[in-house]
């Protein structure tokens, strides 16, 4: 096995597997893998009718679950284990959805510890819930939208190469005001946002921006992970405009393609503030993800 470094030309390969085999995990978004390529150095290999993805984060080397038919696992997983051993590393797989834990463990041939961190679980919402914000549980969100609309004249526009530079200016300003500005993670995220936006057309990113007073004050970008599900990878807003996060959230959902019934807003990273914000939109399910670590 000789995995090849991921590049923009691999998007069609991902689309082939995404069309044939449903994936619900945000980690298997090509846009996400590409935008974070500087930090995670993803590589891939086609094996036994599946697509195998490996990533290297500093000295941490791990795989994602193979994307393909479940009946191929007894052939693919042992080959992945052998590859890990051939480069002197223990088998390590992350982002394994709950339905695949037992089938993969049964094929490993080595002992493995199963771990699960709720901070890595994906939040999934009905698109219609995020658009309509109906019922008492969304009363606060509707209030934010109404107050914003009463105070500001705003417009929504699709994300295109024409407004990328303005979005990056907003991202730069947001970063400068963030308490973690200058940290390694913030620097890595800045690179990831630039990669995504500069390649927005090739990646077929979904999303757009909120313009207030002639300037972009919020933007969001994401992609499809299957025909029915969009995932939000980036969301930035100027907090000096109260309620603007509620606006960009609702507008992103309103402008996804027809047929997109679900929106995955990724994990909360175990951060209390982010967890509170994601829970406040009442997800209809959490995509539980697990780690398999050879012991």
C-alpha positions as CSV (number, residue, x, y, z in Angstrom):
1,X,0.0,0.0,0.0
2,X,1.3,3.4,-1.0
3,X,-1.2,6.2,-0.1
4,X,-0.9,9.3,-2.2
5,X,-1.0,12.8,-0.8
6,X,-4.4,14.3,-1.3
7,X,-4.8,17.2,-3.8
8,X,-7.6,19.1,-5.4
9,X,-7.7,16.6,-8.3
10,X,-9.0,13.9,-6.0
11,X,-12.4,15.6,-5.6
12,X,-13.9,13.6,-8.4
13,X,-12.7,10.4,-6.8
14,X,-14.3,11.3,-3.5
15,X,-17.6,12.2,-5.3
16,X,-17.6,8.7,-6.9
17,X,-17.5,7.0,-3.5
18,X,-19.8,9.6,-1.9
19,X,-22.5,8.9,-4.5
20,X,-22.1,5.1,-4.2
21,X,-21.8,4.9,-0.4
22,X,-23.6,7.0,2.1
23,X,-21.4,8.7,4.7
24,X,-22.7,10.7,7.6
25,X,-19.5,11.8,9.3
26,X,-18.3,15.4,8.7
27,X,-14.6,14.1,8.7
28,X,-15.2,12.5,5.3
29,X,-15.9,15.8,3.6
30,X,-13.4,16.4,0.8
31,X,-13.6,20.1,1.4
32,X,-12.6,19.6,5.0
33,X,-9.7,17.3,4.3
34,X,-8.4,19.6,1.6
35,X,-8.7,22.9,3.6
36,X,-6.9,21.3,6.5
37,X,-4.2,19.6,4.4
38,X,-1.4,21.7,5.9
39,X,-2.2,20.5,9.4
40,X,-3.3,16.9,8.8
41,X,-1.4,15.9,5.6
42,X,-4.1,13.6,4.3
43,X,-3.3,10.8,1.9
44,X,-5.5,8.2,0.2
45,X,-5.5,4.7,-1.3
46,X,-8.2,2.8,-3.3
47,X,-8.3,-0.7,-1.9
48,X,-10.7,-3.6,-2.6
49,X,-13.4,-1.2,-3.9
50,X,-13.1,1.2,-0.9
51,X,-11.4,4.5,-0.4
52,X,-9.0,4.6,2.5
53,X,-7.9,7.9,4.0
54,X,-4.9,8.4,6.3
55,X,-3.8,11.6,8.1
56,X,-0.7,12.7,9.9
57,X,-1.2,15.3,12.6
58,X,2.3,16.2,13.9
59,X,3.4,12.7,15.1
60,X,-0.1,11.3,15.3
61,X,-0.9,9.0,12.3
62,X,-4.4,7.7,12.0
63,X,-7.0,6.4,9.4
64,X,-10.6,7.2,8.7
65,X,-13.0,4.3,8.3
66,X,-12.9,3.0,4.7
67,X,-15.6,4.4,2.5
68,X,-17.1,1.5,0.5
69,X,-19.2,-1.7,0.9
70,X,-19.3,-3.2,4.3
71,X,-18.7,-6.6,2.9
72,X,-15.2,-5.5,1.9
73,X,-14.1,-4.8,5.5
74,X,-12.7,-8.3,6.1
75,X,-10.3,-7.8,3.3
76,X,-9.6,-4.0,3.7
77,X,-9.1,-3.7,7.5
78,X,-6.3,-6.4,7.8
79,X,-4.5,-4.7,4.9
80,X,-4.8,-1.3,6.7
81,X,-3.4,-2.9,9.9
82,X,-0.5,-4.4,8.0
83,X,0.2,-1.0,6.5
84,X,0.4,0.6,9.9
85,X,2.7,-2.1,11.1
86,X,4.9,-1.7,8.0
87,X,5.7,1.9,8.9
88,X,6.2,1.1,12.5
89,X,3.0,2.4,14.0
90,X,0.1,0.8,15.9
91,X,-3.3,0.7,14.1
92,X,-5.3,3.8,15.0
93,X,-8.7,4.7,13.4
94,X,-10.7,7.8,14.2
95,X,-14.2,9.0,13.3
96,X,-15.7,5.5,13.2
97,X,-19.5,5.8,13.2
98,X,-21.3,3.6,15.7
99,X,-22.7,1.2,13.1
100,X,-19.2,0.3,11.9
101,X,-17.5,-0.3,15.3
102,X,-18.4,-4.0,15.7
103,X,-17.9,-4.9,12.0
104,X,-14.4,-3.3,12.0
105,X,-13.4,-4.7,15.4
106,X,-14.3,-8.2,14.2
107,X,-11.9,-8.0,11.3
108,X,-8.9,-6.3,13.0
109,X,-6.9,-9.4,14.0
110,X,-5.3,-7.3,16.8
111,X,-6.6,-6.2,20.2
112,X,-8.0,-2.7,20.2
113,X,-9.4,-0.2,22.7
114,X,-12.6,1.6,21.8
115,X,-12.8,5.2,22.9
116,X,-15.5,7.8,22.4
117,X,-15.3,11.5,23.1
118,X,-18.7,13.4,22.9
119,X,-16.7,16.5,22.0
120,X,-16.1,14.8,18.6
121,X,-19.7,13.9,17.8
122,X,-21.4,15.7,15.0
123,X,-24.6,17.8,15.5
124,X,-27.2,17.2,12.8
125,X,-30.3,19.3,12.3
126,X,-33.3,19.3,10.0
127,X,-32.8,22.0,7.3
128,X,-36.4,23.1,7.7
129,X,-36.0,23.6,11.4
130,X,-33.0,25.9,10.9
131,X,-34.9,27.8,8.2
132,X,-38.4,28.2,9.8
133,X,-37.3,28.3,13.5
134,X,-40.9,27.3,14.4
135,X,-42.3,26.7,17.8
136,X,-41.5,27.9,21.3
137,X,-38.1,26.3,21.5
138,X,-36.9,28.6,18.7
139,X,-38.5,31.8,20.1
140,X,-35.2,33.3,21.2
141,X,-33.7,32.7,17.7
142,X,-36.7,34.3,16.0
143,X,-36.3,37.3,18.4
144,X,-32.6,37.6,17.3
145,X,-33.6,37.6,13.7
146,X,-36.4,40.1,14.1
147,X,-34.3,42.5,16.1
148,X,-31.5,42.3,13.6
149,X,-33.8,42.9,10.7
150,X,-35.4,45.9,12.5
151,X,-32.0,47.5,13.2
152,X,-30.1,46.8,10.0
153,X,-30.7,46.6,6.3
154,X,-28.9,43.6,5.1
155,X,-28.6,41.3,2.1
156,X,-27.4,37.7,1.6
157,X,-25.2,36.8,-1.4
158,X,-23.7,33.6,-2.5
159,X,-20.0,32.8,-1.8
160,X,-18.0,33.4,-5.0
161,X,-14.5,34.3,-6.0
162,X,-15.7,37.9,-6.3
163,X,-16.3,38.3,-2.5
164,X,-13.6,35.9,-1.2
165,X,-11.2,38.7,-0.3
166,X,-13.9,40.6,1.7
167,X,-14.6,37.4,3.6
168,X,-10.9,36.9,4.4
169,X,-10.8,40.5,5.6
170,X,-13.6,39.7,8.0
171,X,-11.9,36.5,9.1
172,X,-8.7,38.5,9.8
173,X,-10.6,41.0,11.9
174,X,-12.4,38.3,13.8
175,X,-9.1,36.6,14.5
176,X,-7.5,39.8,15.8
177,X,-10.4,40.2,18.4
178,X,-10.3,36.5,19.5
179,X,-8.7,35.8,22.8
180,X,-6.7,32.9,21.3
181,X,-5.3,35.1,18.5
182,X,-1.8,34.1,17.6
183,X,-2.1,30.5,19.0
184,X,-1.0,27.6,16.8
185,X,-4.5,26.3,16.4
186,X,-5.7,29.8,15.3
187,X,-2.9,30.1,12.8
188,X,-3.7,26.6,11.4
189,X,-7.4,27.6,11.1
190,X,-6.5,30.8,9.2
191,X,-4.6,28.7,6.6
192,X,-7.5,26.3,6.4
193,X,-10.1,29.1,5.8
194,X,-7.8,30.6,3.1
195,X,-7.4,27.2,1.3
196,X,-11.2,26.7,1.3
197,X,-12.1,30.2,0.1
198,X,-9.4,30.4,-2.6
199,X,-10.6,27.1,-4.0
200,X,-14.3,27.7,-3.5
201,X,-15.2,27.0,-7.1
202,X,-13.2,23.8,-7.4
203,X,-14.5,22.6,-4.1
204,X,-18.1,23.5,-5.0
205,X,-18.5,25.2,-1.6
206,X,-22.0,26.0,-0.4
207,X,-22.6,29.2,1.5
208,X,-22.7,32.9,1.4
209,X,-22.3,36.2,3.2
210,X,-24.3,38.8,5.0
211,X,-23.7,42.3,3.8
212,X,-24.6,45.3,6.1
213,X,-23.9,48.8,5.2
214,X,-22.1,47.7,2.0
215,X,-19.6,45.5,3.9
216,X,-19.6,41.8,4.6
217,X,-20.2,41.3,8.3
218,X,-20.7,37.5,8.3
219,X,-20.1,34.5,6.1
220,X,-20.5,30.7,6.2
221,X,-19.1,28.0,3.9
222,X,-19.7,24.2,3.7
223,X,-20.2,21.3,1.4
224,X,-22.3,18.2,0.7
225,X,-21.2,15.0,2.4
226,X,-24.1,13.1,0.8
227,X,-27.0,14.2,-1.5
228,X,-29.2,14.8,1.5
229,X,-26.7,16.4,3.9
230,X,-24.7,19.6,3.9
231,X,-22.0,20.2,6.5
232,X,-21.0,23.7,7.7
233,X,-17.2,24.0,7.8
234,X,-16.7,27.7,8.4
235,X,-18.9,30.4,10.1
236,X,-17.6,33.8,11.0
237,X,-19.4,37.0,12.0
238,X,-18.7,40.4,13.5
239,X,-20.1,40.2,17.0
240,X,-20.5,44.0,17.1
241,X,-23.7,43.2,15.2
242,X,-25.9,41.4,17.8
243,X,-27.9,38.5,16.3
244,X,-25.8,38.2,13.2
245,X,-24.8,34.6,14.0
246,X,-28.4,33.7,14.1
247,X,-28.9,35.4,10.7
248,X,-26.0,33.7,8.9
249,X,-27.1,30.3,10.4
250,X,-30.6,30.7,9.1
251,X,-29.6,32.1,5.7
252,X,-27.1,29.3,5.1
253,X,-29.9,26.8,5.7
254,X,-32.3,28.7,3.5
255,X,-30.0,28.7,0.5
256,X,-28.8,25.1,0.4
257,X,-29.7,23.2,-2.7
258,X,-33.2,21.6,-3.0
259,X,-33.2,18.1,-1.5
260,X,-30.7,18.8,1.3
261,X,-32.8,17.7,4.2
262,X,-30.1,17.7,6.9
263,X,-27.4,20.1,8.0
264,X,-24.4,18.8,9.9
265,X,-22.7,21.5,12.0
266,X,-19.7,19.4,13.0
267,X,-18.5,18.8,16.6
268,X,-18.3,21.1,19.6
269,X,-14.6,20.1,20.5
270,X,-15.7,19.9,24.1
271,X,-15.8,23.7,24.4
272,X,-18.7,24.7,26.7
273,X,-19.6,27.8,24.8
274,X,-19.7,26.0,21.5
275,X,-21.6,23.1,23.0
276,X,-24.2,25.5,24.4
277,X,-24.6,27.3,21.0
278,X,-25.0,24.0,19.1
279,X,-27.5,22.6,21.5
280,X,-29.5,25.7,21.4
281,X,-30.6,24.8,17.8
282,X,-31.9,21.4,19.0
283,X,-30.2,18.8,16.9
284,X,-32.4,15.9,15.8
285,X,-29.4,13.5,16.2
286,X,-25.8,13.3,17.2
287,X,-23.5,11.3,15.0
288,X,-21.5,9.3,17.5
289,X,-17.9,8.7,16.4
290,X,-15.4,6.4,18.0
291,X,-11.7,5.7,18.0
292,X,-10.1,2.2,17.6
293,X,-6.6,2.1,19.1
294,X,-4.4,-1.0,18.9
295,X,-3.2,-2.2,22.4
